[in-house]
Amino acid sequence: MCLRVDAWTTVPNGIGSLTSLEELSKLSINSSMDIIEDMGHLTKLRVLNVDFLAEWNESIKNSLVQSLSKLQKLQSIDISIFGECNLDACVVPRRLCRFAAPTRRLGYWFSNLPYWMNPSLLHLAFLSITLRELQQKDLEILGRLPALRNLDLEVGEDIGIRGRLFFTCSSFPCLIQCELHGFIGPVVFQKKTMPKLTNLRYMFPVREIAGINGYFDLGLINLPSLKNVTVGSGQEEQATKRSRKRPLC
């Protein structure tokens, strides 16, 4: 059983009685703790798409963590939250295939990489997430996700990391598409990383990372399957597009 609603539809309390639901999207929640708690009764859910319109707070976090931890059949989670959030206490299902928190320019993000976002998620193929801060160790953890095919990763430009970040050897073995946004410092693709990557979109503040002669080495030559590249500044209206035949190095 599926329940799909639009952003203008208000779902009444009592949704927890629909215990046969396997898909719930797109549920908009203002400030009702009852609806969040009701979600925890939908233990057959496989697909969840929820949009929190109220600002993130401890009450919402605690209720959401408790409810999500009960939904161990979930395979797909799409979640939008206003403000900085932290879901470290969640117990996510091991068979999760998709996790999307499409946060770009909308004012919500994860304070750091959730601890459960690790290689034990054997089936996670799609990940879209914004982090307030990204460390090299976080990239290495993501690079060990064995089934990841699509990565959309954004870093908060107000903090970020000003040093180089490296996509290391043997990381991201199944990745096909990658989008990187908001990185203050340059990234470097080392040899034998992302062997299957065909599409790359990399948006960054050019003036922050260009050398004296305007040149910087991304290591794109180390991506043997790369076909389409979009590179440019987040402040530019149009990105600079270049084909694999003329690598940016």
Buried (B, 14 or more C-beta within 10 A) or exposed (E): EEBEBEEEEEBEEEBBEBEEBBBBBBBBBEEBBEBBBBBBBBBBBBBBBBBBEBEBEEEBBEBBBBBBBBBBEBBBBBBBBBEBBBBBBBEBBEBBBBBBBBBBEEEBBBBBBBEBBEBEBEBBBBBBBBBBBBEEEBBEBBBBBBBBBBBBBBBBBEEBBEEEBBBBEEBBBBBBBBBBBBBBBBBBBBEBBBBBBBBBBBBBBBEBBEEEEEEBEBBBBBBEEBEBBBBBBBEEEEBEEBEBEEBBE
